[in-house]
Amino acid sequence: MRPAMIVGWQLPGRIGSFLGLILVAVAVAVAYARSGRAGRWFPAGVLVGMLVWLFGARSWNLVLGLAGPVILLLAFGAVGVAILRMDDREWSSAG
């Protein structure tokens, strides 16, 4: 309805959100892989979560619209729990 608002405000926000999410996923995957704890599930989980979120939200289906963020929450949450369980020795050797 208002193309100036979409192009000037909404589109940069959406692009920035997805780009930021991709950059955070890459950084976490690299750091997590360097620590020797990473599996191949994390990048795949983030990719699937983003695709389901992107296409699920456009389909106007509530289950698909919520499935993407839930997959992302599970992927990043699993990494967060693993980081919380690391002791001080593991943190000092990670640097």
N, C-alpha and C positions, 0 to 999 in steps of 0.2 A: 504494500500500500504506500509506504513512504521509502522509496529507494535510497534517498540520502541518508536516512537513519540506519538502514540496513548496511550500506556500504561504509559509512563513516563510523558506526558504533558497534553494531552486532558482529559484522564479519571480522574485523580485527580481533575482537575478543574471542571469537570461536577459533580462529587460526592460532592465536597466541596460546589458548588453552591446550589445544591438541599438540602444538609444537613444544610447549613446556612439558607436557606429559610424556612426550617422546624423549625429550632430553633427560628428564629425570629417570625414565626407564633405562636409557642407555647408561647413564652414570651409575645407577644402582646395579645394573647387570655387570658392568666392568669391575666395580668395587667388590661385588659379591663373588665374581669369578676369581679375582685375585686372592681372595681369602680362602679359596678352595672349597667353598660351601655350595656354590651355585650348581643348579641343574639346568637342563634345557627348558624346564617348565616355566621359568619366570618370564623370559622374553616372549615365549609363545602365549602365556597367560595374558600379558599386557597387550599383545597384538590382537588376540581374540576378544579381549574385553573392549578394546577401542573400536574394533569393527562391529561388534554386537551393539555397542552403545551408539555408534554413528548410524547404523542402518536400522536398529531397533527403535530408536527415537523417531525416525522418519516414518515408520510404519504405523504409528499411533496405536501400537499394541503395548499394553501396560507391562506384560511379562517381559517382552523383548526390551522395552525401554528401561526396565530395572535390572535386567540380567547383566548388561555391560558394566555398570558401576559396581555391581556385586562381585563380578569376576575380577575387576581391578582392585577392589577392596581386599579380596582374598589373596591376590598375588602380592600386593604391597604389604598387607598385614602379615603374611608369612615371613617376608623378609624382615619386617620390623620386629617380630617375635624372635627371630634368629639373632638379630643384632642385640636385642635386650638380654639375651641369654649369654652373650659373649662376656668373658671375664676381662680384667685389666691387662693381662699378659697378651691376650689376642688383639686387643685394641692397640697396644704399644707396638706390636710387631706388624700391624697393618700399615703403618705410616711409612 
